[in-house]
Amino acid sequence: MDAATEHVRALAGRVVEAALELGPLRAALLAGSGARGDADFFSDVDLLLYVDEAPPDDRLELLCGALGGTRLVPIAPPHLVQFDVGGVAVHYTTVAELEEQLDQLLVRLEDVHGPMQKLLSGLGEGRPLYGEELLARWRERAAAYPDELRRAGIEHHWKFFPLWWYDEPLATRDAELWRLDMLLEVAFNLLGVLAALNRVYFARFELKRLRALVAKLEHAPPDLADRLESLVHLPPTEAAAELGKLVVETRDLVTRELPDLELPLRRPPGTRAEPWQI
């Protein structure tokens, strides 16, 4: 284990011990790089504490003080803060809240594209520090990625602004920032489609470690991470053409797995706007 990961895990253990002295816990989960084992010396300690009832509003302030922390910063008050003891982010969540979030995503399919997918990804990757039996039950449930969520995620992200079609008009309209915005939008939607196809939880919010994500995708275009990152560096016409290739390759992968799924492309790659004839 590298020194940064060892530091994060040791500090997380100290926080859990201090939290238990302030009140009962049902479970504690270390998320993020400290759990995965790829922490560095910029990493925060992302710690989730699960309780039966929401703690008093001053609980995190007391926890910060017990650890000798400084700069208590509310993130989503009253139960999510960050304070400086090596950069600790602590989040209290009730058991009922977490189980409702699981129902929301896995049963009712109410958040097929939002940050709660990041929560479930963290649940799967997280390192249990307390309450292993409860966490194992939740992790088993999150690991069973439903067929309905897979299809809903693909359909939700199947939205590709056809830069290949508008390549020539955009070149004359001083629209570089918008072009880049649309380029990134399509790139993130491609990732969303492929993640759903491969039953991998995905959220665009604070997306990091792209290559680790792509490595989980059994079904994906070749050299996906490099090709996606190259898009913002290529000249506009080349970027539009490469984007079109990625869309076609992704469509072929989805069709192979789910042949009955409709994947409309109103302006398919390879087509382009034609100027008026006067």
Secondary structure, 3 states (H helix, E strand, C coil): CCHHHHHHHHHHHHHHHHHHHHCCCCEEEEECHHHHCCCCCCCCEEEEEEECCCCCCCHHHHHHHHCCCEEEEECCCCCEEEEECCCEEEEEEEHHHHHHHHHHHHCCCCCCCCCHHHHHHHHHHCEEEECHHHHHHHHHHHHCCCHHHHHHHHHHHCCCCCCCCCHHHHHCCCCHHHHHHHHHHHHHHHHHHHHHHCCCCCCCCCCCCHHHHHHCCCCCCCCHHHHHHHCCCCCHHHHHHHHHHHHHHHHHHHHHHCCCCCCCCCCCCCCCCCCCCC
